[in-house]
């Protein structure tokens, strides 16, 4: 069933605006250390994520944890954004 006004968007986290919310669909980076670092910080696929700030650094909230990351790392996180 399709509801009017409902859309789903997929995007790298670095391209979203402040206060965007969604679910992590993938974490991809050429540098495996970055992927491992995100996993160690509790950033996993399927988790809900909120982009709280984009400047001077990206501040994300995953669960009860707030994390500061740079643009390259933010580009590594792919997000499914649901807007109403």
PyMOL Python script that loads the backbone (N, CA, C, O; Angstrom):
from pymol import cmd

cmd.read_pdbstr("""\
ATOM      1  N   UNK A   1       0.848  -1.176   0.000  1.00  0.00           N
ATOM      2  CA  UNK A   1       0.000   0.000   0.000  1.00  0.00           C
ATOM      3  C   UNK A   1       0.888   1.232   0.000  1.00  0.00           C
ATOM      4  O   UNK A   1       1.784   1.338   0.838  1.00  0.00           O
ATOM      5  N   UNK A   2       0.670   2.147  -0.900  1.00  0.00           N
ATOM      6  CA  UNK A   2       1.439   3.384  -0.983  1.00  0.00           C
ATOM      7  C   UNK A   2       0.611   4.506  -0.362  1.00  0.00           C
ATOM      8  O   UNK A   2      -0.558   4.708  -0.690  1.00  0.00           O
ATOM      9  N   UNK A   3       1.259   5.218   0.540  1.00  0.00           N
ATOM     10  CA  UNK A   3       0.582   6.323   1.217  1.00  0.00           C
ATOM     11  C   UNK A   3       1.085   7.632   0.637  1.00  0.00           C
ATOM     12  O   UNK A   3       2.292   7.802   0.466  1.00  0.00           O
ATOM     13  N   UNK A   4       0.215   8.532   0.338  1.00  0.00           N
ATOM     14  CA  UNK A   4       0.606   9.825  -0.211  1.00  0.00           C
ATOM     15  C   UNK A   4       1.475  10.572   0.787  1.00  0.00           C
ATOM     16  O   UNK A   4       1.174  10.602   1.980  1.00  0.00           O
ATOM     17  N   UNK A   5       2.576  11.188   0.289  1.00  0.00           N
ATOM     18  CA  UNK A   5       3.462  11.952   1.153  1.00  0.00           C
ATOM     19  C   UNK A   5       4.548  11.121   1.795  1.00  0.00           C
ATOM     20  O   UNK A   5       5.291  11.637   2.629  1.00  0.00           O
ATOM     21  N   UNK A   6       4.671   9.853   1.439  1.00  0.00           N
ATOM     22  CA  UNK A   6       5.664   8.969   2.027  1.00  0.00           C
ATOM     23  C   UNK A   6       6.737   8.685   0.993  1.00  0.00           C
ATOM     24  O   UNK A   6       6.419   8.330  -0.142  1.00  0.00           O
ATOM     25  N   UNK A   7       8.009   8.835   1.366  1.00  0.00           N
ATOM     26  CA  UNK A   7       9.078   8.514   0.429  1.00  0.00           C
ATOM     27  C   UNK A   7      10.264   7.918   1.171  1.00  0.00           C
ATOM     28  O   UNK A   7      10.463   8.167   2.360  1.00  0.00           O
ATOM     29  N   UNK A   8      11.043   7.131   0.453  1.00  0.00           N
ATOM     30  CA  UNK A   8      12.254   6.530   1.016  1.00  0.00           C
ATOM     31  C   UNK A   8      13.423   6.976   0.157  1.00  0.00           C
ATOM     32  O   UNK A   8      13.346   6.958  -1.071  1.00  0.00           O
ATOM     33  N   UNK A   9      14.500   7.375   0.808  1.00  0.00           N
ATOM     34  CA  UNK A   9      15.670   7.887   0.111  1.00  0.00           C
ATOM     35  C   UNK A   9      16.909   7.202   0.678  1.00  0.00           C
ATOM     36  O   UNK A   9      17.010   7.007   1.889  1.00  0.00           O
ATOM     37  N   UNK A  10      17.852   6.836  -0.189  1.00  0.00           N
ATOM     38  CA  UNK A  10      19.137   6.268   0.237  1.00  0.00           C
ATOM     39  C   UNK A  10      20.221   7.282  -0.075  1.00  0.00           C
ATOM     40  O   UNK A  10      20.221   7.877  -1.153  1.00  0.00           O
ATOM     41  N   UNK A  11      21.153   7.490   0.862  1.00  0.00           N
ATOM     42  CA  UNK A  11      22.168   8.513   0.662  1.00  0.00           C
ATOM     43  C   UNK A  11      23.375   8.253   1.555  1.00  0.00           C
ATOM     44  O   UNK A  11      23.247   7.650   2.620  1.00  0.00           O
ATOM     45  N   UNK A  12      24.559   8.715   1.115  1.00  0.00           N
ATOM     46  CA  UNK A  12      25.686   8.745   2.052  1.00  0.00           C
ATOM     47  C   UNK A  12      25.355   9.755   3.161  1.00  0.00           C
ATOM     48  O   UNK A  12      24.722  10.779   2.902  1.00  0.00           O
ATOM     49  N   UNK A  13      25.769   9.473   4.347  1.00  0.00           N
ATOM     50  CA  UNK A  13      25.489  10.352   5.488  1.00  0.00           C
ATOM     51  C   UNK A  13      26.007  11.765   5.230  1.00  0.00           C
ATOM     52  O   UNK A  13      25.390  12.734   5.673  1.00  0.00           O
ATOM     53  N   UNK A  14      27.116  11.897   4.529  1.00  0.00           N
ATOM     54  CA  UNK A  14      27.725  13.211   4.288  1.00  0.00           C
ATOM     55  C   UNK A  14      26.849  14.129   3.445  1.00  0.00           C
ATOM     56  O   UNK A  14      27.084  15.338   3.424  1.00  0.00           O
ATOM     57  N   UNK A  15      25.850  13.597   2.753  1.00  0.00           N
ATOM     58  CA  UNK A  15      24.996  14.416   1.895  1.00  0.00           C
ATOM     59  C   UNK A  15      23.671  14.802   2.551  1.00  0.00           C
ATOM     60  O   UNK A  15      22.849  15.477   1.932  1.00  0.00           O
ATOM     61  N   UNK A  16      23.460  14.383   3.787  1.00  0.00           N
ATOM     62  CA  UNK A  16      22.209  14.685   4.475  1.00  0.00           C
ATOM     63  C   UNK A  16      22.290  16.030   5.193  1.00  0.00           C
ATOM     64  O   UNK A  16      23.373  16.590   5.369  1.00  0.00           O
ATOM     65  N   UNK A  17      21.143  16.534   5.600  1.00  0.00           N
ATOM     66  CA  UNK A  17      21.084  17.794   6.333  1.00  0.00           C
ATOM     67  C   UNK A  17      20.973  17.521   7.830  1.00  0.00           C
ATOM     68  O   UNK A  17      20.678  16.403   8.252  1.00  0.00           O
ATOM     69  N   UNK A  18      21.214  18.560   8.621  1.00  0.00           N
ATOM     70  CA  UNK A  18      21.103  18.433  10.077  1.00  0.00           C
ATOM     71  C   UNK A  18      19.732  17.895  10.462  1.00  0.00           C
ATOM     72  O   UNK A  18      18.724  18.201   9.825  1.00  0.00           O
ATOM     73  N   UNK A  19      19.718  17.094  11.512  1.00  0.00           N
ATOM     74  CA  UNK A  19      18.508  16.488  12.089  1.00  0.00           C
ATOM     75  C   UNK A  19      17.915  15.378  11.225  1.00  0.00           C
ATOM     76  O   UNK A  19      16.828  14.885  11.525  1.00  0.00           O
ATOM     77  N   UNK A  20      18.612  14.973  10.149  1.00  0.00           N
ATOM     78  CA  UNK A  20      18.136  13.848   9.338  1.00  0.00           C
ATOM     79  C   UNK A  20      18.244  12.571  10.151  1.00  0.00           C
ATOM     80  O   UNK A  20      19.185  12.393  10.924  1.00  0.00           O
ATOM     81  N   UNK A  21      17.275  11.682   9.973  1.00  0.00           N
ATOM     82  CA  UNK A  21      17.271  10.405  10.662  1.00  0.00           C
ATOM     83  C   UNK A  21      17.068   9.297   9.650  1.00  0.00           C
ATOM     84  O   UNK A  21      16.437   9.488   8.610  1.00  0.00           O
ATOM     85  N   UNK A  22      17.613   8.140   9.972  1.00  0.00           N
ATOM     86  CA  UNK A  22      17.429   6.997   9.097  1.00  0.00           C
ATOM     87  C   UNK A  22      18.040   5.755   9.702  1.00  0.00           C
ATOM     88  O   UNK A  22      18.324   5.691  10.898  1.00  0.00           O
ATOM     89  N   UNK A  23      18.236   4.766   8.842  1.00  0.00           N
ATOM     90  CA  UNK A  23      18.825   3.504   9.266  1.00  0.00           C
ATOM     91  C   UNK A  23      20.058   3.222   8.419  1.00  0.00           C
ATOM     92  O   UNK A  23      20.054   3.444   7.208  1.00  0.00           O
ATOM     93  N   UNK A  24      21.097   2.737   9.055  1.00  0.00           N
ATOM     94  CA  UNK A  24      22.341   2.442   8.356  1.00  0.00           C
ATOM     95  C   UNK A  24      22.130   1.203   7.491  1.00  0.00           C
ATOM     96  O   UNK A  24      21.741   0.146   7.989  1.00  0.00           O
ATOM     97  N   UNK A  25      22.390   1.342   6.189  1.00  0.00           N
ATOM     98  CA  UNK A  25      22.222   0.217   5.266  1.00  0.00           C
ATOM     99  C   UNK A  25      23.557  -0.412   4.892  1.00  0.00           C
ATOM    100  O   UNK A  25      23.602  -1.586   4.523  1.00  0.00           O
ATOM    101  N   UNK A  26      24.646   0.350   4.982  1.00  0.00           N
ATOM    102  CA  UNK A  26      25.966  -0.191   4.639  1.00  0.00           C
ATOM    103  C   UNK A  26      27.053   0.719   5.190  1.00  0.00           C
ATOM    104  O   UNK A  26      26.844   1.914   5.398  1.00  0.00           O
ATOM    105  N   UNK A  27      28.212   0.127   5.420  1.00  0.00           N
ATOM    106  CA  UNK A  27      29.407   0.884   5.797  1.00  0.00           C
ATOM    107  C   UNK A  27      30.498   0.423   4.838  1.00  0.00           C
ATOM    108  O   UNK A  27      30.944  -0.723   4.894  1.00  0.00           O
ATOM    109  N   UNK A  28      30.925   1.336   3.951  1.00  0.00           N
ATOM    110  CA  UNK A  28      31.908   0.971   2.927  1.00  0.00           C
ATOM    111  C   UNK A  28      32.999   2.026   2.834  1.00  0.00           C
ATOM    112  O   UNK A  28      32.721   3.222   2.739  1.00  0.00           O
ATOM    113  N   UNK A  29      34.247   1.564   2.863  1.00  0.00           N
ATOM    114  CA  UNK A  29      35.388   2.447   2.680  1.00  0.00           C
ATOM    115  C   UNK A  29      36.552   1.607   2.179  1.00  0.00           C
ATOM    116  O   UNK A  29      36.688   0.441   2.550  1.00  0.00           O
ATOM    117  N   UNK A  30      37.392   2.198   1.336  1.00  0.00           N
ATOM    118  CA  UNK A  30      38.569   1.480   0.835  1.00  0.00           C
ATOM    119  C   UNK A  30      39.511   1.101   1.974  1.00  0.00           C
ATOM    120  O   UNK A  30      40.180   0.069   1.921  1.00  0.00           O
ATOM    121  N   UNK A  31      39.556   1.944   3.001  1.00  0.00           N
ATOM    122  CA  UNK A  31      40.419   1.695   4.158  1.00  0.00           C
ATOM    123  C   UNK A  31      39.650   0.855   5.184  1.00  0.00           C
ATOM    124  O   UNK A  31      38.748   1.354   5.857  1.00  0.00           O
ATOM    125  N   UNK A  32      40.012  -0.395   5.291  1.00  0.00           N
ATOM    126  CA  UNK A  32      39.330  -1.321   6.203  1.00  0.00           C
ATOM    127  C   UNK A  32      39.427  -0.862   7.665  1.00  0.00           C
ATOM    128  O   UNK A  32      38.575  -1.220   8.479  1.00  0.00           O
ATOM    129  N   UNK A  33      40.461  -0.071   8.006  1.00  0.00           N
ATOM    130  CA  UNK A  33      40.617   0.433   9.376  1.00  0.00           C
ATOM    131  C   UNK A  33      39.454   1.346   9.761  1.00  0.00           C
ATOM    132  O   UNK A  33      39.003   1.335  10.906  1.00  0.00           O
ATOM    133  N   UNK A  34      38.972   2.133   8.804  1.00  0.00           N
ATOM    134  CA  UNK A  34      37.839   3.031   9.083  1.00  0.00           C
ATOM    135  C   UNK A  34      36.586   2.225   9.371  1.00  0.00           C
ATOM    136  O   UNK A  34      35.844   2.535  10.303  1.00  0.00           O
ATOM    137  N   UNK A  35      36.349   1.193   8.574  1.00  0.00           N
ATOM    138  CA  UNK A  35      35.183   0.333   8.791  1.00  0.00           C
ATOM    139  C   UNK A  35      35.276  -0.330  10.164  1.00  0.00           C
ATOM    140  O   UNK A  35      34.295  -0.351  10.906  1.00  0.00           O
ATOM    141  N   UNK A  36      36.434  -0.865  10.504  1.00  0.00           N
ATOM    142  CA  UNK A  36      36.615  -1.514  11.811  1.00  0.00           C
ATOM    143  C   UNK A  36      36.444  -0.527  12.958  1.00  0.00           C
ATOM    144  O   UNK A  36      35.892  -0.873  14.002  1.00  0.00           O
ATOM    145  N   UNK A  37      36.919   0.707  12.762  1.00  0.00           N
ATOM    146  CA  UNK A  37      36.781   1.731  13.804  1.00  0.00           C
ATOM    147  C   UNK A  37      35.309   2.039  14.062  1.00  0.00           C
ATOM    148  O   UNK A  37      34.886   2.138  15.213  1.00  0.00           O
ATOM    149  N   UNK A  38      34.525   2.192  12.985  1.00  0.00           N
ATOM    150  CA  UNK A  38      33.091   2.454  13.143  1.00  0.00           C
ATOM    151  C   UNK A  38      32.398   1.295  13.846  1.00  0.00           C
ATOM    152  O   UNK A  38      31.572   1.509  14.733  1.00  0.00           O
ATOM    153  N   UNK A  39      32.727   0.080  13.455  1.00  0.00           N
ATOM    154  CA  UNK A  39      32.129  -1.093  14.107  1.00  0.00           C
ATOM    155  C   UNK A  39      32.487  -1.134  15.589  1.00  0.00           C
ATOM    156  O   UNK A  39      31.645  -1.464  16.424  1.00  0.00           O
ATOM    157  N   UNK A  40      33.738  -0.799  15.920  1.00  0.00           N
ATOM    158  CA  UNK A  40      34.174  -0.793  17.323  1.00  0.00           C
ATOM    159  C   UNK A  40      33.448   0.280  18.139  1.00  0.00           C
ATOM    160  O   UNK A  40      33.266   0.130  19.348  1.00  0.00           O
ATOM    161  N   UNK A  41      33.033   1.367  17.470  1.00  0.00           N
ATOM    162  CA  UNK A  41      32.309   2.437  18.160  1.00  0.00           C
ATOM    163  C   UNK A  41      30.818   2.141  18.264  1.00  0.00           C
ATOM    164  O   UNK A  41      30.066   2.934  18.830  1.00  0.00           O
ATOM    165  N   UNK A  42      30.388   1.006  17.721  1.00  0.00           N
ATOM    166  CA  UNK A  42      28.989   0.625  17.829  1.00  0.00           C
ATOM    167  C   UNK A  42      28.129   1.043  16.656  1.00  0.00           C
ATOM    168  O   UNK A  42      26.902   1.008  16.749  1.00  0.00           O
ATOM    169  N   UNK A  43      28.753   1.440  15.545  1.00  0.00           N
ATOM    170  CA  UNK A  43      28.018   1.838  14.349  1.00  0.00           C
ATOM    171  C   UNK A  43      27.897   0.601  13.460  1.00  0.00           C
ATOM    172  O   UNK A  43      28.888   0.154  12.882  1.00  0.00           O
ATOM    173  N   UNK A  44      26.689   0.047  13.348  1.00  0.00           N
ATOM    174  CA  UNK A  44      26.451  -1.190  12.604  1.00  0.00           C
ATOM    175  C   UNK A  44      25.274  -1.014  11.649  1.00  0.00           C
ATOM    176  O   UNK A  44      24.419  -0.154  11.862  1.00  0.00           O
ATOM    177  N   UNK A  45      25.233  -1.826  10.604  1.00  0.00           N
ATOM    178  CA  UNK A  45      24.098  -1.788   9.690  1.00  0.00           C
ATOM    179  C   UNK A  45      22.822  -2.164  10.451  1.00  0.00           C
ATOM    180  O   UNK A  45      22.835  -2.985  11.367  1.00  0.00           O
ATOM    181  N   UNK A  46      21.734  -1.535  10.037  1.00  0.00           N
ATOM    182  CA  UNK A  46      20.444  -1.782  10.664  1.00  0.00           C
ATOM    183  C   UNK A  46      20.124  -0.859  11.821  1.00  0.00           C
ATOM    184  O   UNK A  46      18.977  -0.793  12.262  1.00  0.00           O
ATOM    185  N   UNK A  47      21.126  -0.142  12.320  1.00  0.00           N
ATOM    186  CA  UNK A  47      20.897   0.740  13.468  1.00  0.00           C
ATOM    187  C   UNK A  47      20.314   2.076  13.025  1.00  0.00           C
ATOM    188  O   UNK A  47      20.583   2.550  11.921  1.00  0.00           O
ATOM    189  N   UNK A  48      19.516   2.670  13.896  1.00  0.00           N
ATOM    190  CA  UNK A  48      18.984   4.004  13.632  1.00  0.00           C
ATOM    191  C   UNK A  48      20.092   5.016  13.873  1.00  0.00           C
ATOM    192  O   UNK A  48      20.879   4.875  14.809  1.00  0.00           O
ATOM    193  N   UNK A  49      20.154   6.043  13.018  1.00  0.00           N
ATOM    194  CA  UNK A  49      21.190   7.067  13.118  1.00  0.00           C
ATOM    195  C   UNK A  49      20.553   8.440  12.936  1.00  0.00           C
ATOM    196  O   UNK A  49      19.631   8.605  12.138  1.00  0.00           O
ATOM    197  N   UNK A  50      21.051   9.416  13.680  1.00  0.00           N
ATOM    198  CA  UNK A  50      20.608  10.794  13.552  1.00  0.00           C
ATOM    199  C   UNK A  50      21.826  11.657  13.298  1.00  0.00           C
ATOM    200  O   UNK A  50      22.822  11.561  14.014  1.00  0.00           O
ATOM    201  N   UNK A  51      21.751  12.507  12.273  1.00  0.00           N
ATOM    202  CA  UNK A  51      22.818  13.465  11.996  1.00  0.00           C
ATOM    203  C   UNK A  51      22.488  14.744  12.748  1.00  0.00           C
ATOM    204  O   UNK A  51      21.561  15.464  12.375  1.00  0.00           O
ATOM    205  N   UNK A  52      23.241  15.031  13.803  1.00  0.00           N
ATOM    206  CA  UNK A  52      22.933  16.183  14.649  1.00  0.00           C
ATOM    207  C   UNK A  52      23.619  17.461  14.187  1.00  0.00           C
ATOM    208  O   UNK A  52      23.115  18.557  14.434  1.00  0.00           O
ATOM    209  N   UNK A  53      24.768  17.332  13.515  1.00  0.00           N
ATOM    210  CA  UNK A  53      25.537  18.515  13.123  1.00  0.00           C
ATOM    211  C   UNK A  53      26.408  18.156  11.933  1.00  0.00           C
ATOM    212  O   UNK A  53      26.858  17.016  11.816  1.00  0.00           O
ATOM    213  N   UNK A  54      26.656  19.133  11.031  1.00  0.00           N
ATOM    214  CA  UNK A  54      27.522  18.884   9.883  1.00  0.00           C
ATOM    215  C   UNK A  54      28.765  19.763   9.856  1.00  0.00           C
ATOM    216  O   UNK A  54      29.673  19.499   9.069  1.00  0.00           O
ATOM    217  N   UNK A  55      28.836  20.793  10.684  1.00  0.00           N
ATOM    218  CA  UNK A  55      29.988  21.688  10.694  1.00  0.00           C
ATOM    219  C   UNK A  55      30.296  22.117  12.111  1.00  0.00           C
ATOM    220  O   UNK A  55      29.366  22.420  12.860  1.00  0.00           O
ATOM    221  N   UNK A  56      31.535  22.158  12.513  1.00  0.00           N
ATOM    222  CA  UNK A  56      32.786  21.926  11.790  1.00  0.00           C
ATOM    223  C   UNK A  56      33.092  20.441  11.569  1.00  0.00           C
ATOM    224  O   UNK A  56      33.899  20.098  10.705  1.00  0.00           O
ATOM    225  N   UNK A  57      32.462  19.576  12.331  1.00  0.00           N
ATOM    226  CA  UNK A  57      32.594  18.139  12.066  1.00  0.00           C
ATOM    227  C   UNK A  57      31.190  17.539  12.115  1.00  0.00           C
ATOM    228  O   UNK A  57      30.247  18.175  12.586  1.00  0.00           O
ATOM    229  N   UNK A  58      31.070  16.330  11.631  1.00  0.00           N
ATOM    230  CA  UNK A  58      29.784  15.641  11.646  1.00  0.00           C
ATOM    231  C   UNK A  58      29.585  15.028  13.032  1.00  0.00           C
ATOM    232  O   UNK A  58      30.453  14.311  13.529  1.00  0.00           O
ATOM    233  N   UNK A  59      28.459  15.308  13.640  1.00  0.00           N
ATOM    234  CA  UNK A  59      28.108  14.701  14.926  1.00  0.00           C
ATOM    235  C   UNK A  59      26.923  13.780  14.655  1.00  0.00           C
ATOM    236  O   UNK A  59      25.880  14.217  14.170  1.00  0.00           O
ATOM    237  N   UNK A  60      27.099  12.497  14.976  1.00  0.00           N
ATOM    238  CA  UNK A  60      26.025  11.537  14.777  1.00  0.00           C
ATOM    239  C   UNK A  60      25.600  10.954  16.115  1.00  0.00           C
ATOM    240  O   UNK A  60      26.381  10.895  17.065  1.00  0.00           O
ATOM    241  N   UNK A  61      24.354  10.529  16.168  1.00  0.00           N
ATOM    242  CA  UNK A  61      23.853   9.818  17.343  1.00  0.00           C
ATOM    243  C   UNK A  61      23.419   8.440  16.873  1.00  0.00           C
ATOM    244  O   UNK A  61      22.577   8.301  15.986  1.00  0.00           O
ATOM    245  N   UNK A  62      24.017   7.422  17.493  1.00  0.00           N
ATOM    246  CA  UNK A  62      23.667   6.030  17.226  1.00  0.00           C
ATOM    247  C   UNK A  62      23.347   5.418  18.578  1.00  0.00           C
ATOM    248  O   UNK A  62      24.222   5.301  19.435  1.00  0.00           O
ATOM    249  N   UNK A  63      22.097   5.027  18.769  1.00  0.00           N
ATOM    250  CA  UNK A  63      21.680   4.560  20.094  1.00  0.00           C
ATOM    251  C   UNK A  63      21.778   5.719  21.062  1.00  0.00           C
ATOM    252  O   UNK A  63      21.228   6.790  20.806  1.00  0.00           O
ATOM    253  N   UNK A  64      22.467   5.519  22.163  1.00  0.00           N
ATOM    254  CA  UNK A  64      22.654   6.587  23.161  1.00  0.00           C
ATOM    255  C   UNK A  64      24.013   7.252  23.041  1.00  0.00           C
ATOM    256  O   UNK A  64      24.391   8.057  23.893  1.00  0.00           O
ATOM    257  N   UNK A  65      24.749   6.921  21.992  1.00  0.00           N
ATOM    258  CA  UNK A  65      26.115   7.415  21.822  1.00  0.00           C
ATOM    259  C   UNK A  65      26.169   8.525  20.778  1.00  0.00           C
ATOM    260  O   UNK A  65      25.584   8.405  19.702  1.00  0.00           O
ATOM    261  N   UNK A  66      26.878   9.606  21.105  1.00  0.00           N
ATOM    262  CA  UNK A  66      27.153  10.682  20.150  1.00  0.00           C
ATOM    263  C   UNK A  66      28.608  10.550  19.730  1.00  0.00           C
ATOM    264  O   UNK A  66      29.493  10.371  20.567  1.00  0.00           O
ATOM    265  N   UNK A  67      28.851  10.640  18.415  1.00  0.00           N
ATOM    266  CA  UNK A  67      30.192  10.439  17.872  1.00  0.00           C
ATOM    267  C   UNK A  67      30.507  11.568  16.898  1.00  0.00           C
ATOM    268  O   UNK A  67      29.662  11.937  16.082  1.00  0.00           O
ATOM    269  N   UNK A  68      31.727  12.125  16.978  1.00  0.00           N
ATOM    270  CA  UNK A  68      32.202  13.119  16.016  1.00  0.00           C
ATOM    271  C   UNK A  68      33.039  12.398  14.965  1.00  0.00           C
ATOM    272  O   UNK A  68      33.946  11.634  15.294  1.00  0.00           O
ATOM    273  N   UNK A  69      32.719  12.652  13.685  1.00  0.00           N
ATOM    274  CA  UNK A  69      33.459  12.035  12.586  1.00  0.00           C
ATOM    275  C   UNK A  69      33.726  13.087  11.517  1.00  0.00           C
ATOM    276  O   UNK A  69      33.071  14.128  11.481  1.00  0.00           O
ATOM    277  N   UNK A  70      34.702  12.805  10.639  1.00  0.00           N
ATOM    278  CA  UNK A  70      34.984  13.738   9.551  1.00  0.00           C
ATOM    279  C   UNK A  70      34.159  13.380   8.317  1.00  0.00           C
ATOM    280  O   UNK A  70      33.434  12.385   8.317  1.00  0.00           O
ATOM    281  N   UNK A  71      34.270  14.194   7.266  1.00  0.00           N
ATOM    282  CA  UNK A  71      33.443  14.017   6.071  1.00  0.00           C
ATOM    283  C   UNK A  71      33.744  12.697   5.362  1.00  0.00           C
ATOM    284  O   UNK A  71      32.828  12.055   4.848  1.00  0.00           O
ATOM    285  N   UNK A  72      35.018  12.280   5.326  1.00  0.00           N
ATOM    286  CA  UNK A  72      35.364  11.021   4.665  1.00  0.00           C
ATOM    287  C   UNK A  72      34.668   9.838   5.340  1.00  0.00           C
ATOM    288  O   UNK A  72      34.134   8.956   4.669  1.00  0.00           O
ATOM    289  N   UNK A  73      34.681   9.831   6.648  1.00  0.00           N
ATOM    290  CA  UNK A  73      34.026   8.751   7.384  1.00  0.00           C
ATOM    291  C   UNK A  73      32.510   8.841   7.199  1.00  0.00           C
ATOM    292  O   UNK A  73      31.842   7.819   7.044  1.00  0.00           O
ATOM    293  N   UNK A  74      31.969  10.060   7.215  1.00  0.00           N
ATOM    294  CA  UNK A  74      30.526  10.234   6.995  1.00  0.00           C
ATOM    295  C   UNK A  74      30.118   9.717   5.615  1.00  0.00           C
ATOM    296  O   UNK A  74      29.022   9.181   5.451  1.00  0.00           O
ATOM    297  N   UNK A  75      30.983   9.873   4.639  1.00  0.00           N
ATOM    298  CA  UNK A  75      30.702   9.377   3.287  1.00  0.00           C
ATOM    299  C   UNK A  75      30.690   7.859   3.234  1.00  0.00           C
ATOM    300  O   UNK A  75      30.102   7.275   2.323  1.00  0.00           O
ATOM    301  N   UNK A  76      31.333   7.213   4.198  1.00  0.00           N
ATOM    302  CA  UNK A  76      31.398   5.754   4.253  1.00  0.00           C
ATOM    303  C   UNK A  76      30.110   5.122   4.762  1.00  0.00           C
ATOM    304  O   UNK A  76      29.879   3.930   4.562  1.00  0.00           O
ATOM    305  N   UNK A  77      29.270   5.920   5.419  1.00  0.00           N
ATOM    306  CA  UNK A  77      28.040   5.409   6.022  1.00  0.00           C
ATOM    307  C   UNK A  77      26.877   5.678   5.078  1.00  0.00           C
ATOM    308  O   UNK A  77      26.554   6.831   4.793  1.00  0.00           O
ATOM    309  N   UNK A  78      26.250   4.611   4.594  1.00  0.00           N
ATOM    310  CA  UNK A  78      25.098   4.733   3.700  1.00  0.00           C
ATOM    311  C   UNK A  78      23.831   4.596   4.540  1.00  0.00           C
ATOM    312  O   UNK A  78      23.725   3.705   5.382  1.00  0.00           O
ATOM    313  N   UNK A  79      22.870   5.494   4.299  1.00  0.00           N
ATOM    314  CA  UNK A  79      21.689   5.598   5.162  1.00  0.00           C
ATOM    315  C   UNK A  79      20.404   5.537   4.338  1.00  0.00           C
ATOM    316  O   UNK A  79      20.318   6.112   3.253  1.00  0.00           O
ATOM    317  N   UNK A  80      19.418   4.835   4.868  1.00  0.00           N
ATOM    318  CA  UNK A  80      18.056   4.848   4.307  1.00  0.00           C
ATOM    319  C   UNK A  80      17.268   5.840   5.137  1.00  0.00           C
ATOM    320  O   UNK A  80      17.005   5.611   6.318  1.00  0.00           O
ATOM    321  N   UNK A  81      16.896   6.938   4.511  1.00  0.00           N
ATOM    322  CA  UNK A  81      16.156   7.998   5.190  1.00  0.00           C
ATOM    323  C   UNK A  81      14.685   7.834   4.848  1.00  0.00           C
ATOM    324  O   UNK A  81      14.326   7.692   3.679  1.00  0.00           O
ATOM    325  N   UNK A  82      13.835   7.852   5.864  1.00  0.00           N
ATOM    326  CA  UNK A  82      12.398   7.774   5.647  1.00  0.00           C
ATOM    327  C   UNK A  82      11.814   9.117   6.053  1.00  0.00           C
ATOM    328  O   UNK A  82      11.981   9.552   7.192  1.00  0.00           O
ATOM    329  N   UNK A  83      11.124   9.783   5.115  1.00  0.00           N
ATOM    330  CA  UNK A  83      10.486  11.050   5.438  1.00  0.00           C
ATOM    331  C   UNK A  83       8.982  10.949   5.258  1.00  0.00           C
ATOM    332  O   UNK A  83       8.481  10.236   4.389  1.00  0.00           O
ATOM    333  N   UNK A  84       8.294  11.673   6.091  1.00  0.00           N
ATOM    334  CA  UNK A  84       6.825  11.683   6.048  1.00  0.00           C
ATOM    335  C   UNK A  84       6.360  13.037   5.585  1.00  0.00           C
ATOM    336  O   UNK A  84       5.157  13.272   5.475  1.00  0.00           O
TER     337      UNK A  84
END
""", "prot")
cmd.dss("prot")
cmd.show_as("cartoon", "prot")
cmd.util.cbc("prot")
cmd.orient("prot")
